[in-house]
Amino acid sequence: MLEEEIGDGVYVTSLMIGNNILADTESGFFKDTNSQIEIACEKIAADPELQDGYNAIGFSQGGQFLRAVAQRCPNPPMKNLVTVGAQHRGVFGFPNCPGEMDPFCDIVRDLLNYGVYTDFVQSFLVQAQYWNDPLDEELYLAKSRFIAEINNERADKNMTYAENLVKLENFVMIKHNQDGMVEPRESEHFEFYAPGQAEIILPLKESPLYTEDWLGLRQLDESGRLHFKAVDGDHLQFSRQWFIDEIINVFLV
């Protein structure tokens, strides 16, 4: 799609974790997320076509993973980051899963019920690594191996995360208005439940993450480089023409 719409001579590549499609699919469920980020950084750094900079598009959990790449691996530089249905603040619910992945989803649900913040589950279950329990924020901050760390939520801040993210030319977040997969769907716009309950969403601009600017989101926003897009439809549903008009023609050409 990108090659067709952007034009001839555009280099497009897809990051695969593992040596084949099955291994890549399994890695989306059962693999340490931080090691996947390292692999992605190595693949990007080794690709001669990307050395002058590149645009990145991440779908679903691939969105927060590519954001982690931008924060941790600024060379070669990521220019524009587009995330589609990404769970930037994590999730608090696992309502459904693509039909062809039913066996994987059953295992994931069982493991989440077993204990999402146990070291065993956190060590390899991808979805557990971006599980954010607003009812027990202390446990979340202590045990989350990926999302709490990459969102710079712990007391000890990694200042390079904000420094690297603000190097983006644009950070575009797409939320699906009827998303039945991501709970809460506001996570796709970097919003989440206010601590201590799971009903009221705390707007991004009222959250410490924004006001104290742990990731550089406020800097991006105030300079007109943070973009909140919304499209009607369920998870990852959008029309080809909408994506061309709203994303490709605006940010990628």
C-alpha angles and dihedrals in degrees: 000000000000094000091052097047103038095044144244120323095034114134113220125180135172121218112234122193105210134011099285144019094268092053090047091051093048090049088060088066110021116036138083106271095213091056089050090054089052091051091049091050091050093049092049093046091050095050109096091201092064101048095102092051137284145215118242131207119189124190120207110322088000086073097065090039092057090046087056088053090054091049098044104030112039094165120107089029123246107222107187125012119200118184121191116200092338121169097228095165093034128245138278101198139034103213105162144345137208109287096239089058097055096122090052092047093052090054092046092052092049092050093047089052090048092061124306095201099044113118090240095056094039091052096067115359107099097201091051089056092065097037110126116193108196090187092065107029093162092058091044093053092045099046109026106109098193124010098045090048098044090047089054091233098143121093092252103069126205102222093194091068093068092038092055099041094053088059088075116108089214137358110201122189120191119200123193108224095211098034110159096177104059119063111224099017089200086077085079087069093043094261128125145169116299108254118275099029141048105222111063119066116219108220114240094240091055094050124097088235087068103029093048089036098223091170104026093255092132091051090051091047096048090050092051095249100111111084129190113200126179130191132184115249143065126290112325092352116138136127123260091236093051091053092048094048100039103033117014098042093042104041110012107047 
